[in-house]
Every structure is written in structure tokens, then in C-alpha cells.
Amino acid sequence: MFDSGHTNREPGALGVQGEFEKKYNDTLVDELIALLNRDESFRTYRSAEPDEEISLEERSFRANRISADLFLSIHHNSVNEEKIEYFSLEGRTAARTREDRQGYSLYISAKNPRITDSLWFATALGKRLEEIGRESYSIHSKSSPPAGQQLMNKRYGIFQYDNLAVLKAASMPALLFEVGFIVDEKDDIWLRQHRTEIAGQIVRALHDFREWKLSEKTH
């Protein structure tokens, strides 16, 4: 199941293009579903329709009710408010960071009953992103993780963040993917130019995960 983060009422972070995070999330999920719908071996579901208002817990509960094999929540990142500079862009407000921020992050929860599988998929996705030259934010960051987070794999940007609602409430392997920083001009450009490649690598990681699970059953 794909979970496109945020709703129209709570659209998430504002970026350098004057667009909210929700639009980035929806666009990538649309592309993922379009790719996977060409493959009869996958069935795709959304946690919610694009215009639907839904709680964090209900997103996971819907995945639980249909016994989804995997829950992937798509988000795009920002920075702390004190590091944000607001400006006008073609008549609308936009936001950019005062400090360079590039790269992705992956989050899993130890409160999820399938944390081992979640970690396996996170690692597979990190490897696939590396193939297209995408590095994790943690490779370049010199700061310690925020309270409540533990860095598990610096190379692939994997963090344990136990209290993320959509992860801990899911009964299947679950991962939250912060694709990049929409408040950084360079990262925003990279994300827009490589969105199709990112979607393709997510699909490849899904294939990797499925093949691994099938191999487990045969041994």
C-alpha cells in the first residue's frame, strides 16, 4: 500500500516553488502506481484518495484490513522554521532553507511487528537509490539525530523512529521515505529532474523485497 503523506487541510511543508509537500507526494505516488499497474504480479492500493481527509492511524488501519504486504509512506522534507526564509515567487509565497540540505532519509519503527522486514526493504531501497547517484542526507550531516531517532545505517540513511504513527500502527513491514528537501533549490531541481528514476528504483526495490520473501519460503 502506498501512503501519500498529508491532506489538503494539512498539506505539509512549503517549498521553493511555492508548492506544498502534498503535491510532491501525490505526484510520486501517481507515478509509482502507473508503473506497477503495468506489472500483473503487483496489486496497488492507496491509503487514501488525494482529496480525502484521513488520520494517520486510519492510513495504517486500512492497510491492516486488506492485509497488505508492505506499507510505504511517501514524504518530502523541510528544515526547522528558524532556518526557513520566505519569499515571493510569481505572486505566491515560497520557502527556502538558509543552509544547504540535500538527500533522502528512511524511517522504520521498532514498534512495528515486522521491523526486520522493514529494515531489509529500507536497505534494498537505499541500494537502489545509490545506483542513480542519490545519497542519503545522513552521509553529509554533521549533526546528531533529533530526540527519539536513532541512526541505523548512515550510508543508506536509515533511522529508527519508533513513534511514527503510520509505522507503528501497521501490521506489515512499513517504511517512511523522505525523498528529499523541497526547501533547498538544488535538491528540488534534482527531485524534479529525476522523479521518474526515483519511482523506477522504488519499483526495483519492491521486486527485490518480493524475491527475498519468496526465497525465504523455499528455504
BELPEMO-V572048 format. One record per residue. RES is the residue in three letters. PHI is phi in whole degrees, -180 to 180 (999 if undefined). PSI is psi in degrees with one decimal (999 if undefined). Layout:
res:phi:psi
RES:PHI:PSI
RES:PHI:PSI
//
This chain:
res:phi:psi
MET:999:136.3
PHE:-100:132.3
ASP:-116:110.7
SER:-87:112.1
GLY:-62:142.8
HIS:82:169.3
THR:-136:173.5
ASN:-61:-34.7
ARG:-73:-34.3
GLU:-129:82.1
PRO:-80:-0.8
GLY:87:-156.4
ALA:-69:149.6
LEU:-96:137.8
GLY:-111:-175.7
VAL:-71:-14.9
GLN:-94:4.2
GLY:75:17.6
GLU:-113:147.8
PHE:-86:158.5
GLU:-54:-38.7
LYS:-53:-39.7
LYS:-65:-41.1
TYR:-62:-45.1
ASN:-62:-48.0
ASP:-62:-40.9
THR:-63:-43.0
LEU:-69:-41.6
VAL:-63:-41.3
ASP:-57:-43.5
GLU:-67:-40.3
LEU:-61:-46.4
ILE:-65:-39.3
ALA:-61:-41.4
LEU:-66:-45.9
LEU:-74:-25.4
ASN:-68:-14.4
ARG:-82:-9.1
ASP:-112:110.6
GLU:-69:-11.0
SER:-83:-6.6
PHE:-117:143.5
ARG:-116:129.6
THR:-109:144.1
TYR:-137:152.1
ARG:-106:147.1
SER:-73:-23.0
ALA:-163:155.0
GLU:-74:155.2
PRO:-55:-33.4
ASP:-100:9.9
GLU:-88:137.2
GLU:-93:125.4
ILE:-150:145.6
SER:-78:163.5
LEU:-62:-43.7
GLU:-65:-39.6
GLU:-65:-30.9
ARG:-57:-48.5
SER:-70:-38.5
PHE:-62:-35.0
ARG:-65:-39.3
ALA:-65:-39.9
ASN:-63:-40.6
ARG:-65:-30.9
ILE:-99:5.3
SER:54:49.8
ALA:-60:150.0
ASP:-81:-23.8
LEU:-158:145.2
PHE:-121:118.1
LEU:-122:115.7
SER:-100:123.5
ILE:-100:127.9
HIS:-139:165.8
HIS:-130:146.4
ASN:-97:161.8
SER:-137:-163.8
VAL:-131:174.1
ASN:-60:148.5
GLU:-56:-36.2
GLU:-69:-13.2
LYS:-101:6.6
ILE:-97:138.6
GLU:-119:124.6
TYR:-95:143.8
PHE:-150:167.4
SER:-96:132.8
LEU:-134:108.2
GLU:51:43.5
GLY:85:2.3
ARG:-127:158.7
THR:-79:137.1
ALA:-131:166.9
ALA:-136:139.1
ARG:-140:155.4
THR:-84:146.7
ARG:-83:-11.3
GLU:-126:140.6
ASP:-58:135.7
ARG:-143:113.9
GLN:-134:153.1
GLY:111:169.4
TYR:-108:167.9
SER:-142:149.0
LEU:-124:136.9
TYR:-127:135.0
ILE:-130:165.1
SER:-127:134.3
ALA:-72:-13.3
LYS:-83:-9.5
ASN:-79:132.0
PRO:-68:-11.0
ARG:-117:45.2
ILE:-64:-34.3
THR:-63:-45.0
ASP:-67:-37.2
SER:-62:-43.2
LEU:-65:-38.6
TRP:-62:-46.1
PHE:-66:-40.4
ALA:-58:-43.8
THR:-65:-42.4
ALA:-61:-40.3
LEU:-69:-41.6
GLY:-58:-42.3
LYS:-63:-42.0
ARG:-67:-38.0
LEU:-66:-35.8
GLU:-61:-31.6
GLU:-63:-26.0
ILE:-104:17.0
GLY:81:14.0
ARG:-90:124.9
GLU:-107:156.2
SER:-77:154.0
TYR:-63:-35.0
SER:-66:-22.9
ILE:-61:-37.5
HIS:-100:-16.7
SER:-74:135.9
LYS:-103:-3.7
SER:-93:156.6
SER:-77:153.2
PRO:-60:149.9
PRO:-60:163.3
ALA:-56:136.1
GLY:92:-5.6
GLN:-116:145.4
GLN:-131:124.7
LEU:-75:120.6
MET:-100:-33.0
ASN:-149:107.0
LYS:-68:-43.6
ARG:-58:-44.3
TYR:-101:8.5
GLY:61:39.4
ILE:-98:126.4
PHE:-119:144.0
GLN:-93:120.2
TYR:-136:89.8
ASP:-65:-30.7
ASN:-95:11.6
LEU:-66:120.4
ALA:-60:-43.9
VAL:-69:-23.9
LEU:-84:-46.3
LYS:-73:-22.8
ALA:-87:-11.6
ALA:-82:140.7
SER:-92:-8.7
MET:-109:169.9
PRO:-52:136.3
ALA:-141:140.8
LEU:-142:137.1
LEU:-108:126.7
PHE:-114:108.9
GLU:-88:104.4
VAL:-71:-33.3
GLY:173:-177.2
PHE:-101:109.6
ILE:-81:-2.5
VAL:-97:-3.1
ASP:-105:124.9
GLU:-62:-42.7
LYS:-67:-43.5
ASP:-69:-37.8
ASP:-62:-42.6
ILE:-62:-45.3
TRP:-61:-44.6
LEU:-61:-41.8
ARG:-68:-39.5
GLN:-73:-25.8
HIS:-118:17.7
ARG:-59:-43.5
THR:-64:-38.4
GLU:-66:-40.3
ILE:-61:-47.0
ALA:-59:-42.6
GLY:-62:-38.3
GLN:-72:-32.4
ILE:-63:-44.0
VAL:-61:-42.4
ARG:-63:-39.4
ALA:-65:-34.9
LEU:-65:-40.8
HIS:-62:-43.3
ASP:-58:-44.8
PHE:-64:-44.8
ARG:-63:-43.5
GLU:-65:-37.6
TRP:-64:-43.9
LYS:-66:-36.9
LEU:-67:-38.6
SER:-67:-32.6
GLU:-63:-37.9
LYS:-71:-24.9
THR:-92:-1.4
HIS:-114:999
//
